[in-house]
Each structure stands twice: as structure tokens, then as C-alpha cells.
Amino acid sequence: MVDYVRTRPAARRIGTSYQGDADGPSSFYERIGFVPTGEVDEDGKTEAVLEL
């Protein structure tokens, strides 16, 4: 998905949110370049962005 979004002319970043517990996907997202923003959404999920 990241490779596809990079091909889009106006794409500057990708955002996501994930459950921040020990069993959550935080290490996966960080390994591919997502950085937590320090924000938490209304469901208590950590928000993260990948700058393209």
C-alpha cells in the first residue's frame, strides 16, 4: 500500500492509528517508518504518520 501511495502525485504522508498495547502493531508500523504523532484518537488509539 505504501508503494502505491508513493506513486500518487499529491501524496505527502500516510496516516494510521493503532492500539498501543504490548500486543498491538506498533513495532510493525515503526519498522516501516511510521512515527507516532503523540496524539490519541477518540477510540484511544495512537496516531502515527509516514512522511513520503
C-alpha distance (Angstrom), angle and dihedral (degrees) to the residues before:
residue distance angle dihedral
M1 . . .
V2 3.80 . .
D3 3.81 91.5 .
Y4 3.81 90.7 51.5
V5 3.81 94.2 48.3
R6 3.81 89.7 50.4
T7 3.84 87.9 62.2
R8 3.81 92.4 59.2
P9 3.81 110.4 99.1
A10 3.82 97.4 -137.9
A11 3.80 97.1 40.6
R12 3.79 112.1 121.3
R13 3.81 102.7 155.9
I14 3.77 144.6 -1.2
G15 3.78 121.6 -136.2
T16 3.78 130.4 -159.1
S17 3.77 140.8 161.5
Y18 3.77 129.8 -145.1
Q19 3.75 142.0 178.2
G20 3.78 105.9 -89.9
D21 3.80 99.2 -148.1
A22 3.82 124.7 118.3
D23 3.82 92.4 -96.3
G24 3.81 93.3 47.2
P25 3.80 127.4 105.1
S26 3.82 97.8 -101.5
S27 3.81 94.8 117.6
F28 3.82 90.8 50.3
Y29 3.80 93.1 52.2
E30 3.80 93.3 44.2
R31 3.82 91.2 48.3
I32 3.83 91.0 58.3
G33 3.80 93.0 46.3
F34 3.80 108.4 -89.8
V35 3.80 114.1 142.4
P36 3.81 122.2 -155.9
T37 3.81 111.0 -116.8
G38 3.79 94.6 -151.0
E39 3.79 89.2 -113.8
V40 3.80 126.2 117.3
D41 3.81 120.3 -155.3
E42 3.80 126.8 -131.9
D43 3.82 90.4 -88.1
G44 3.82 92.6 54.8
K45 3.80 94.1 -104.6
T46 3.79 122.8 142.4
E47 3.79 113.8 -113.4
A48 3.82 119.2 -138.9
V49 3.80 136.7 175.7
L50 3.78 136.3 -155.2
E51 3.80 112.7 -151.2
L52 3.79 111.0 -143.5
